[in-house]
Amino acid sequence: MARTLDVAIHTVRRDTFVEAAQRLIVTEGYERMSVQEVLDEVDASRGAFYHYFDSKGALLDAVVERMVDQATTRVEPIVTDSSLTATARLGGMFTGIADWKGERADLILGILDAWLADENAIVREKVRRHVLDRLSPLLTTILRDGRASGEFSVSAPDEAARVVISLVLGANETASQLYVGRRAGTVEVDEVVRVLGAYAEALERIVGAKPGSLPIANEALIRRWYA
């Protein structure tokens, strides 16, 4: 008879591996982290690890998905606050995610090189789909409310939500590449400000917001990240 899987135990144990990987990524980076170090951290066997993950890359996938879930949970109270204008909620969503990243800079930077590597293209695509699934409903509600209040002139809020998220994901990848370039000394901070500012301008045009009404490309924050 097939063994019945206890979902609760399975989830807790899997999360233990993910949490251990996050700690190791912060202290030494994803590339230097080994599966054996993760096993030592949680006092588990290699067989237990491969029960949940088929590779180190799959563990990275789980770490990043967990980050997406945590960031989304962080901004949900702002996004769903009906006492705020749609513009404030949309701006709050982006600044809230940026603040969340800023508080976990060591973790973000620890996976940066691995995240951009060609061999992790599948991981990036899976995460893109996860972000779309998590943020689309929230963003759709904001755009509908903004259209009703006259703050946004977007004609198709549901479809525009997916376009906006795709733009933001593209901006995030570009920002990561610029950071690598900045670290290598091939990119100036002023260039980063211009490029990310262009994404902010494009977003405002997509949703039909007033120019400068969405504070999603804070120059001071950009210069602090890319100093």
C-alpha positions as CSV (number, residue, x, y, z in Angstrom):
1,M,0.0,0.0,0.0
2,A,1.3,3.4,-0.9
3,R,2.6,5.5,2.0
4,T,0.4,8.5,2.9
5,L,2.3,11.8,2.8
6,D,1.7,14.1,5.8
7,V,1.4,17.5,4.1
8,A,2.0,19.5,7.2
9,I,5.2,17.7,8.1
10,H,6.3,17.8,4.5
11,T,5.8,21.6,4.4
12,V,7.6,22.3,7.7
13,R,10.6,20.2,6.8
14,R,10.9,21.7,3.4
15,D,10.7,25.2,4.9
16,T,13.5,24.2,7.2
17,F,15.8,23.6,4.2
18,V,14.7,26.9,2.6
19,E,15.4,28.9,5.8
20,A,18.8,27.3,6.2
21,A,19.6,28.2,2.6
22,Q,18.6,31.8,3.1
23,R,20.9,32.0,6.2
24,L,23.9,30.6,4.2
25,I,23.2,32.8,1.2
26,V,23.4,35.8,3.4
27,T,26.7,34.8,5.1
28,E,28.5,33.4,2.1
29,G,26.5,33.8,-1.1
30,Y,24.6,31.2,-3.2
31,E,27.6,30.2,-5.4
32,R,29.8,29.3,-2.4
33,M,27.0,27.6,-0.5
34,S,27.0,23.8,-0.9
35,V,24.2,21.3,-0.5
36,Q,26.3,19.6,2.2
37,E,26.4,22.9,4.2
38,V,22.6,23.1,4.0
39,L,22.4,19.5,5.3
40,D,24.8,20.3,8.1
41,E,22.8,23.4,9.0
42,V,19.6,21.4,9.5
43,D,21.2,18.1,10.6
44,A,19.6,16.1,7.7
45,S,20.6,13.4,5.3
46,R,21.2,13.9,1.6
47,G,18.3,11.6,0.9
48,A,16.0,13.9,2.9
49,F,17.2,16.9,0.8
50,Y,16.5,15.2,-2.5
51,H,13.0,14.2,-1.2
52,Y,12.1,17.9,-1.6
53,F,14.6,19.3,-4.1
54,D,16.1,17.6,-7.2
55,S,19.0,20.0,-7.3
56,K,20.7,23.1,-5.7
57,G,19.0,25.1,-8.4
58,A,15.6,23.9,-7.2
59,L,16.4,25.1,-3.7
60,L,17.2,28.5,-5.2
61,D,13.8,28.4,-6.9
62,A,12.2,27.8,-3.5
63,V,14.2,30.6,-1.8
64,V,13.2,33.2,-4.4
65,E,9.5,32.1,-4.4
66,R,9.5,32.5,-0.6
67,M,10.9,36.0,-1.0
68,V,8.2,36.8,-3.4
69,D,5.5,35.6,-1.0
70,Q,7.1,37.5,1.9
71,A,7.3,40.8,-0.1
72,T,3.7,40.4,-1.3
73,T,2.4,39.8,2.2
74,R,4.3,42.9,3.3
75,V,2.5,45.2,0.9
76,E,-1.0,43.7,1.0
77,P,-2.2,45.9,3.9
78,I,-1.3,49.0,1.8
79,V,-2.7,47.7,-1.4
80,T,-6.0,46.8,0.2
81,D,-6.4,49.9,2.3
82,S,-9.6,51.5,0.9
83,S,-9.0,54.7,2.8
84,L,-6.0,55.5,0.4
85,T,-6.2,56.7,-3.1
86,A,-5.4,54.3,-5.9
87,T,-2.3,56.4,-6.7
88,A,-1.1,56.1,-3.0
89,R,-1.8,52.3,-3.0
90,L,0.1,51.7,-6.3
91,G,3.0,53.8,-5.2
92,G,2.9,52.2,-1.8
93,M,3.1,48.7,-3.4
94,F,6.3,49.5,-5.2
95,T,8.0,51.5,-2.4
96,G,6.9,48.7,0.1
97,I,8.7,46.1,-2.0
98,A,11.7,48.3,-2.4
99,D,11.9,48.8,1.4
100,W,11.5,45.1,1.9
101,K,14.5,44.5,-0.4
102,G,16.5,47.2,1.3
103,E,16.0,45.4,4.7
104,R,17.3,42.2,3.1
105,A,20.1,43.6,1.0
106,D,22.5,40.8,2.0
107,L,20.1,38.1,0.8
108,I,19.4,40.0,-2.4
109,L,23.0,40.5,-3.2
110,G,23.8,36.9,-2.2
111,I,21.8,35.4,-5.0
112,L,22.4,38.2,-7.6
113,D,25.1,36.5,-9.7
114,A,23.3,33.1,-9.6
115,W,20.0,34.7,-10.5
116,L,21.4,36.3,-13.7
117,A,23.3,33.1,-14.7
118,D,22.2,31.5,-18.0
119,E,21.6,28.1,-16.3
120,N,19.0,29.7,-14.1
121,A,16.8,31.0,-16.9
122,I,14.2,28.4,-16.1
123,V,14.1,29.5,-12.4
124,R,13.7,33.1,-13.5
125,E,10.8,32.2,-15.7
126,K,9.1,30.2,-13.0
127,V,9.5,33.1,-10.6
128,R,8.0,35.5,-13.2
129,R,4.9,33.3,-13.4
130,H,4.7,33.2,-9.6
131,V,5.0,37.0,-9.3
132,L,2.2,37.4,-11.9
133,D,0.0,35.0,-10.0
134,R,0.6,36.8,-6.7
135,L,0.5,40.5,-7.8
136,S,-2.0,40.5,-10.7
137,P,-5.2,40.3,-8.5
138,L,-3.9,43.1,-6.2
139,L,-2.8,45.3,-9.1
140,T,-6.0,44.8,-11.0
141,T,-8.0,46.0,-8.1
142,I,-5.9,49.1,-7.8
143,L,-6.2,49.9,-11.5
144,R,-9.9,49.4,-11.5
145,D,-10.4,51.7,-8.5
146,G,-8.0,54.3,-10.1
147,R,-10.0,54.3,-13.3
148,A,-13.3,54.7,-11.4
149,S,-11.8,57.7,-9.5
150,G,-10.3,59.3,-12.5
151,E,-6.7,58.9,-11.2
152,F,-5.8,56.5,-14.0
153,S,-7.0,56.6,-17.6
154,V,-6.2,52.9,-18.3
155,S,-8.9,51.4,-20.6
156,A,-8.4,47.7,-19.7
157,P,-7.3,47.4,-16.0
158,D,-7.2,43.6,-16.0
159,E,-4.9,43.3,-19.0
160,A,-2.9,46.4,-18.0
161,A,-2.1,44.8,-14.6
162,R,-0.2,42.0,-16.4
163,V,1.5,44.5,-18.6
164,V,2.6,46.5,-15.6
165,I,4.0,43.5,-13.8
166,S,5.9,42.4,-16.9
167,L,7.4,45.9,-17.1
168,V,8.3,45.8,-13.4
169,L,9.9,42.4,-13.8
170,G,11.9,43.7,-16.7
171,A,13.0,46.7,-14.7
172,N,14.1,44.4,-11.8
173,E,16.2,42.3,-14.2
174,T,17.7,45.5,-15.7
175,A,18.4,46.9,-12.2
176,S,20.2,43.7,-11.4
177,Q,22.4,43.9,-14.5
178,L,23.1,47.5,-13.8
179,Y,24.2,46.6,-10.3
180,V,26.6,44.0,-11.6
181,G,27.9,46.6,-14.1
182,R,28.3,49.2,-11.4
183,R,30.2,46.7,-9.2
184,A,32.5,46.0,-12.2
185,G,33.0,49.8,-12.7
186,T,31.4,49.9,-16.2
187,V,28.2,51.7,-15.2
188,E,27.9,55.2,-13.6
189,V,25.2,55.9,-11.0
190,D,23.7,58.7,-13.2
191,E,23.1,56.1,-15.9
192,V,21.2,53.9,-13.4
193,V,19.1,56.9,-12.4
194,R,18.2,57.6,-16.1
195,V,17.4,54.0,-17.0
196,L,15.2,53.3,-14.0
197,G,13.6,56.7,-14.3
198,A,12.6,55.7,-17.9
199,Y,10.8,52.6,-16.5
200,A,8.9,54.7,-14.0
201,E,7.9,57.1,-16.8
202,A,6.7,54.2,-18.9
203,L,4.7,52.8,-16.0
204,E,2.9,56.1,-15.5
205,R,2.0,56.2,-19.2
206,I,0.7,52.6,-19.2
207,V,-1.7,53.3,-16.4
208,G,-2.5,56.8,-17.4
209,A,-1.3,58.4,-14.2
210,K,-0.1,62.0,-13.9
211,P,3.6,62.4,-14.6
212,G,5.6,62.2,-11.4
213,S,2.7,60.9,-9.3
214,L,4.2,57.4,-8.7
215,P,7.3,57.6,-6.6
216,I,8.7,54.3,-7.8
217,A,12.2,55.5,-8.9
218,N,13.4,57.3,-5.8
219,E,16.7,58.8,-6.8
220,A,18.1,59.0,-3.3
221,L,17.3,55.2,-2.8
222,I,18.8,54.4,-6.2
223,R,22.0,56.3,-5.4
224,R,22.3,54.6,-2.0
225,W,21.9,51.1,-3.6
226,Y,24.4,51.8,-6.4
227,A,26.9,53.9,-4.4
